[in-house]
Amino acid sequence: MSVEAREKRQPWILLSPALGAVTLLLLVPLLFIVVYSFWLRSAVGPDTAGFHLDNWQRALTDPFFRYILLNTLKIAAITTVICALLGYPAAYFIARSSGNKLILLLLLMLPFWISYIIRTMSWINILGSSGALNTLLMTVGITSSPIQMLYNEATVILGLAHFLLPFMVLNIYVSLDGIDTSLEDAATSLGATRWQAFLQVTLPLSLPGLAAGGLLCFVLGAGTYITPLILGGPRDAMFANLVFEAIITQLNWPMGSALSLLLLIVLGVLVAIYNRYLGMSQITKGLG
Amino acid sequence: MGWGAIRAYTICVYLFMFLPVVVVVLLSFNQNQFGSFPMTGVSLRWFEALWNNDAVMRAFRTSLVLGLLTALISTTLGVLASLALVRYAIPGKNLITTILIAPILVPEVVLAVALLLFLNWLGIGKSFALLLAGHVIFTLPFVILVVQARLVSIRRDVEEAALSLGASPIQTFFSVTLPLLMPAVAAGALFAFTISFDDITGTLFWKPGGVETVPTQIFSMLRNSISPEINALGTVMIVITVGLPLLGAAIARSIAIKRGM
């Protein structure tokens, strides 16, 4: 074999284990559940193979499923807005601060290393009936018995925002950091106020980062089922909880397939729209 | 809006991020037997209780073995793929990159369902093997992104020098490329280990009955009520997942200083 041919083959040899793993463990399984979603569950024995539209019909028309889907999108949207409102000023401060930028950044990365379940359950210590807040309120005398603050939609959003905020701040920071500060100075020297300079120069330039952070928060938020299980009440299920219920509790795998594909399609459309207008590179920039 | 206001706002955001975690750590040293406020004294009794809790120790061993194996496999696959992507001009590079990071573009629940159903159909039911496969596929994109970012900064001329001086490509890889690559490999492995050690979304789908990892163990303990033991377990997890990378960074730094870099 010539040297040239070997040179040509080498990258494919290096790539084949990873590509093989992704193909076998993700791409083929995804195609498999597309097929599986048209099967039917049998009360006894294995599921019946075939082409039945029953699961899809139910997934698309059941009012309960539709309610949960819309509610999930609503929760994800509110969470994303909260993350943006909390995250933007913080990212701006880090990007423009002169002194301890490194420490601020390191602190920002820290939550990525702290387990999701710990950060989620930590709110029980704060808001629970014997948590920090209730203890404080009772000590001060504002209330005599603990107030029920946990296990509702608001605490689910709170927990999600707490989990997703670092993704937002990091993405906004990356794009703010790439903006030449002299642009803002130029605007002010030409007579704009600081606020005008920010609104008309910096904010538009940082929108790609904001959008990337927003997309990550939304997609990650809409796909969660652990947070509602820990911080939500019995009626605060999100769409991924339906998937978990169908697969793990009811063992209705064909239905579970259809529901997870529906979630994938809904979120995939969002990602595709984002990709069409902004491209995927901003996301990988934030993750790298 | 003044700079002072932005600073105050940022401090509040940081407090929001860290205060709940600080409370977990504080309460884990609480002497009070209900593990709630007010704290009555400092004690290590909950850590002792953890140590004597067989279920927790079993979960720890499972998580540790799973994390190490995941890191080993995922880093090997990831480093090889990153080398190909950074070092060679290959057609369709963008498509390949997209395929390789696809596992984080797909919601983890969907990935979990697809993998569970497909491997089950192949005859591999809920098992340690399924857990391992799931953790590998889920951590692979992170490893590739981290390793690729580091690889770009390694210069090629050292390798070319070795090759032109008569070393074989394999010799060059092991005695030149790999040592230069070590920080990237370590970063990738650490990332894979931490993500695997923390994962619960996929793990709950894949784990066989009776097998628990630390996060699923915490999850099942939470079903009863929040106990100080959970806070202690949380503290241990924080020490492992935060302390390990910091330790790694410190070691990498001291090696770099010794080498005079």
Interface residues (C-beta under 8 A of the other chain):
Chain A: Q10 P11 W12 L14 L15 P17 A18 L19 A21 V22 T23 L25 L26 L27 V28 P29 L30 F32 I33 Y36 L86 G87 P89 A90 Y92 F93 I94 L107 L110 P111 W113 I114 S115 Y116 I117 I118 R119 M121 S122 W123 I124 N125 I126 G128 S130 G131 A132 T135 L136 T139 H162 L165 P166 V169 W195 V219 A222 G223 T224 Y225 I226 L229 I230 A240 V243 F244 I247 I248 W253 G256 S257 S260 L261 L263 L264 L267 V271 M280 T284 L287 G288
Chain B: M1 I6 R7 Y9 T10 V13 Y14 F16 M17 F18 L19 P20 V21 V23 V24 L27 F34 S36 F37 P38 T76 L77 G78 L80 A81 L83 A84 L85 R87 Y88 I90 I96 T98 I99 L100 I101 A102 P103 I104 L105 V106 P107 E108 V109 V110 L111 V113 A114 L115 L116 L117 F118 L119 W121 A133 G134 V136 I137 L140 F142 I144 L145 V146 Q148 A149 T194 F197 D198 I200 T201 L204 F205 P215 I218 F219 L222 I226 I230 N231 G234 M237 I238 T241 V242 P245
